[in-house]
Amino acid sequence: MKTGCFTICSRNYLAYALTLRDSVLEAEPDLDFKIFLADEPVSEKTPEGVEIIPVSDLGAEEMRDMAFRYTVIEFNTAVKPFCFDYMFDKGGYDAVIYLDPDIRLFGRMQQVHTALAAGASAVLTPHICKPLPEADAPLELDLMRSGTFNLGFAAFANTSETRTFITWWKNKLREYCRVDLQNGLFVDQRFVDFAPSFLEHLTVLRDPGYNVAYWNFANRPVEKTADGWTAAGSPLVFFHFSGVAPGDTSIFSKHQSRFDATNIGDAAELLRHYLDRLAANDHARWTTIPYGFGHFKTGEPIIDPMRQGPPANPADPFAAPNHAYWNAPSERVEQTPGTCITRLMLAIHEARPDLRQAFPLSTAAGRRDFHAWFVAHGAREYRIDENTLGAALSESAIRAQTIARHFARLRLAMSKAKG
């Protein structure tokens, strides 16, 4: 079978994608590998032989609209079925394998190739194949929110069954590829919970050597043996370094509380070597490149809640922010003179469990304290300047914000004088 492989990333994640590519070339040199860029095209120099395809080349009319409506993680996952279609239609592949950019391949994916050659329409890996210890996070309830299968890996054969499923999946992700746990959505993964029901020829790959990561590491200890790396006794095929912190070998994954570098055994060596490879692939340079779909043409940042509201110009959502809409007092909150809660402020509040807990908007005190937090901290945290705030704050609040900035500058000057 003619088999292709791809990953998806934004420009600041290219060191991860290049590290994955290096491992694919080592473990499966005959496997065609491509990087789809969920971002503006790369203008910086890339290593020779690296094939990078901007998502603008996918040909979907709504791609730019999706780039506006989705956050960076949502957009990177929403384009996945579009990329599969591109690989099948433009690349002419009989089978295609997707790998997240933060994966490193250690050996040939033989069981995947065998399953596809034997007639599997798709191959997926579950997050876990055994119950987890009842301590720390993540637990099964956490994984139930994010989906049965981890879509850091997926393989599809070019069959009618597969293409029907991908078309259905693609149509869902056009509108519903969101991180919205309260409404049962977690990017592209929750929809693939239907795969066992929709795909008659699905192969669920339970080998512990495939897709080892923080969520299943409790049941898949990694060891370095004379014959190579193993996971729960099986040859390690690929490790998913989700949540690592480049430059910090003490953090196994920032998404969990069960493991750190002191209690993962031989995997600590894997972690150190992986971070070294990221550094060698110039992570320090790539990570400084801003997300191309993270700001309006005016230069103002796109605050994530704005992506779910009406754009000022539907024909060009990136043209300018819709200040009139977002600065209006929210009709869903009781308003108190001097402490206006705008639509933008409410959207930020609803997206943050910590803010909801600290500042209940059902009370006058909660609204007052949230307004004070927003003036003192929120506007700076979300990079909202006074022009963007507009009518979001009362004149007194803006004046208080200006005074606070003045005193901050004064404290800094005094500190420097003492130094």
N, C-alpha and C positions, 0 to 999 in steps of 0.2 A: 504494500500500500504506500502511496505517496503521502507522507505525513509531514505536516507543518506544526510549528510551535510558536506561540507569541505571548507577550506580556503587555500590560497597559500601565502607563505612569504619566505623571506630569513632569515638567522639566526639573523641578527640585529633587525628584526621586530618581534621576537618571543613573546615579552611582549604583543604586540597588539593581536597576535593570541591567546595567553593564556587568555587574557581579554575577547575576543570574546567567547572562549570556556566556560569560567565561566558563561557568560550570557546565552549561549545556554543550559547549564546544569540546570540553574535556570528556564528559560522560557519554554524549551522543553526537559525535562530530558529523554524522550524516543527516541530522535533523535540522531542517530549515528553520531559522529563528528570526522573528521580527519584533520590533518594539512599536506599539501604537501609542501615540502621544496625545493624551487628553489635555491639551494645552495649545497655546500658540506655537508655531513652528520654532525649531531650534536655530538660532543664529550663531551659537558658539560652536567651536570645533569639536567634533566627536571622533572617536577612534576609527581608523580605517576599517572598512568592511561592515560597519554597523548599519543595519537597515532600519530607519525610523520613518514611520508613516503617520503624519498628522491626521487626527480624526476628521478634519475638514475634507480629506480625500475619500471618506467613506461614502459620500454621495447622498447621505440622508438630508433632506431639506430642513428638518427640524433640529439638526445638530447644534446650531448656534443658539437656538431657543432653549434647548436642553442645557447648554453650557451656562446660560444665565440662570435658569430656574433651579439648578442643582448646586449643592456645595461641591467642593473638590472631590471628596470621597464618594459622594453620590454620583457625580459625573463620571469618574473613573470606572465605576461599576456599571453604570447605565449603558455604556457603549459596548459592553462585552459581547452580547449577541450580534450586534452590528459587525464587530470584528470577526466573529466566526463566519458570518455570511460573506464578508469580504475575502477571507481566506479560502472559502469554498469556491466562490464565484470568480474572483480575480486570480487567485493562486492556483486553482485547479487541484486542490488537495482532496484525497480520499478520506483523510482523517486529520483532525486538528486538536492539539493539546494546548490548553491555557495554563500558565503558571503565574502566580503573583510575583511582582518584582522582588519581594523580600524572601524569596525561596532560593536555596542553593541545592543543586543536584549533585548527588554523590555516586550514582550508578545508573545504568540503563533502566528505563521504565518498562522492563520486559513484560510484566503482567498487564500493563496498559496496552502495549502493542499486541499481545496475544489475544486479549479480550476483543479488541477492535477487529483483528483479523478473523476471529471466530464468529463474528456477526453481531457483536454488541453495538447498539446504536449510541450508547453513552457509557462513560465510566466516571463514577463519582466516589468521593471519600467522605464518610461520616466524620463529624467532629470527634465523637468518641465511640468506641466499640464495647466499653465496659463502664459500669457505674464509677463515679469519682469518689474519692475520700470525702467524708462529710466534715470538711474543714477548709477555711479560706475560700478564695474565689479564683476561677469561676466554678460554679456548681451547675448541675443539670438545668436548674431554672434559668440561669443566665444563657445557656446554650439554646434552650427552648425559645428564648426571645430572638436569637440571631439566626436560627434555622438548623435543621438536621444535618445538612451537608455544608462543609466548608468550601466555598467557591474560589479559594485560592488556587484550587486545581479543578479542572474539568476537561474531559476529552469527549469529542463527538465524532462519529462517522458521518460521512455525507450520504445519508439515506433519507427516504421520504418521511419516515417516522421522526428522524432527527430534525429535518427542516421544518416540519409542522410544529414541533415543540419549540424550536428557536424563534419562529415567527410569532407564536403566542407569547413567549417570554419577552421578546423584543417589544411587542405592543404594550405589555404591562409596564415595562421599564421606561417607556416614553413618558408616563405620567406618575408612576408610583415607586420610583427607585429612591426612596427616602429613608433616613434614619428617623423613624417615628414609632418607637417601641409601644407607646400607648395604643396605637391603632394597628398593631401587629405587623409593622413594616420594618424590615432591616435590609436596605439596599436591594441587591439582586438575589440574595440568598433565600428569603422566605418563599419566593415563588417556586424555587426548585425543590421545595418540600413535596411538590406535586409530581416530581419525576417518577417515583415508583408507581404512581397511578396512571400517568400518561404515557410512559415509555415501556412497552412490552419487553424490549430487549435491553433493558438497563442492567449494567454490572455495577454492584456496590463493592468496592475494593476495601477489604478489611485488613489487609496486611499491615502490621504495625510499623513497617519500614517506610510507608508512604504518608507524607504530610504530617510528620512529627512536629508538634508545636506546644506552646504553653498550655493549651486547653486539654491536651491528652497526655502530656508528659508524665503525669502521675502514674500512668499505666504503661508508659513506654520508655523505661530508663535507657539511656544511650551509653554504650561502652565502646572503648577502643580495644580491638583484639588484634592478634597477629595477622588475621585475614582481612582486617578492615573494620569499619564502623558498623555497629549493630544497634537496633532499637527493639527492646523486649526480645532479644535473641535473634531477630530477623535482620538481614542485611539492610542498612540504612540507604534508602533510595533518594529521598529528598527531605530536607528540614526546612520548616517554615519559621523564619526568624521574626515573627510578628511582634512588634512592640519593643524592639531593641533600641538602645540609645547610643548612636554613634559617638565614639570617644569615651564611653563609660562601660567598662567590662564588668561592673558590679551589678548591672541591671539585666536580668534575663528577659523580662518583658514588663513594660509599664502597664499592661492591661490586666495584671493579676497580682495576687498577694501571697501565692503559695511558694514560689521559688525565687531565689536569687543566685548569684554566682557561687555562693558557698555551699549550696546543697543540691547542685545538679550534676555532681560527679564529673565524668569525663566530658560531658557536654560543655563544661566551662572552656575547654580547649577549642571546641567547635566555635563557641561564641567569640573568643579572642581572635581566632583566625578569620572569622567572617567580618568582624569589625576592621581588621587589618586590610581585608580586600576592599571594603567600602572606601577606606581612606586612600588606598592605591588607585581606586577609580575616581578620585577627585571629588569625594562627597563634599568637602569643604567649599569647593567652587560651585557645584551644582545646587547645593541647598540654599544658596543666596539668591538664586534666580526667582523673582516673584511669579506667582501664578498669573498667567496671561488673562484669565477670565475673572480676576479678583478685584477689578476696579472698573469704574465707568470711564468713558472717553474724556470726561472732565478731570480725571485724576482722582476723584473721590472713591474711597474704598466701598465695595459692595458688602454691606453687613448681611450675614447669611439670612436672617429673617426677611430681608427685602426681596430675596429671590422668590418668595412665595406670594408676594403682592403684585398688584398691577403695575407694569412698567409705565414710565411717563410716555414712552413712544413704543407701542407694540411692534412697529415695523423694525425698530432698532432698540432693543431693550438695554443695550450697553451705552446708549447715547448720554443719558443723564439720569440721576435719581429722581424718583417721583416725590419730591419734597411735600407737595400739597397733600398727598395721600398720607404719607408716614408721619408728618408733623401735626396732623389733625388730632384732636382729643379722641381717645378711644370711646366708642359708643357702648363698649362692653364693660366699662368700669365707672363706678360712681365718681364724679369729679368733685374736687374740693378746691376752692379758690387758692391760688398760690402754689398748688401742687398738681399741676396738670399731668395726667398720665396719657401720653400719646399712643398712637397705634404702634409705633416703633418700640417704644418703651415696653408696652405690653407684650409684644412679640418676643423681645429679649427676655422678659420675665418668664414667659411661658416655656421658653426653651431651656431654662436653667432651674433644675430642682433645688439648688442651694438658695436661689433668690426666692422661689416660691415658699420655701420653708421659713426663711428669715423675714420675709416681708409679705404677709398675707394681705392681698389687696381688698379683701372683704371688710377690712377695718380702716378707719380714718388714720390711725397710728401707722398701720402697715403701709398705706399709700404715702403718707408723709415721709416715713423712713426710707421707703424705696426711692422716692423722688430725691431725697438728700443723698442717698448712695449713688444714684445715677449722676447727679451733678458733680459729686466729689470724685467718683471712681469710674462709673460706667462709661461716660463719654470718652474718657481717656483710654479705657480698656478696649473699647470698640473703635477707637480712632475717629470719633465723631467730632468734627470741628464746629465752630459756632455757626458757620454758614449752613452746614448740614442740619444742625439743631433747629434753626429757624424758630418757629413758634413752639417748639417742643418744650421750652422752658420759659418761665415767666421772666420779665426783665430783672426782677430781683434775684432770681436763681442764676441768670447769666452774670449779673454783677458779682454775686457771691463766688461764682466760678473764677472770674477774673481776679478777684481779691485773693482767692486761694492760690492761684498761680503766682501772683505777686509775692506772697509770703513764702512760697516754695523756692522761688528764685532768691529771695532775701536770705533764707536759711542756708541755701547752697553757697552764696557769697560769703556769709559769715563763717561757714565751715571751712572754705578755702582759705580765708584770712587767718583762721586759727592754725591751719596746717602750715 
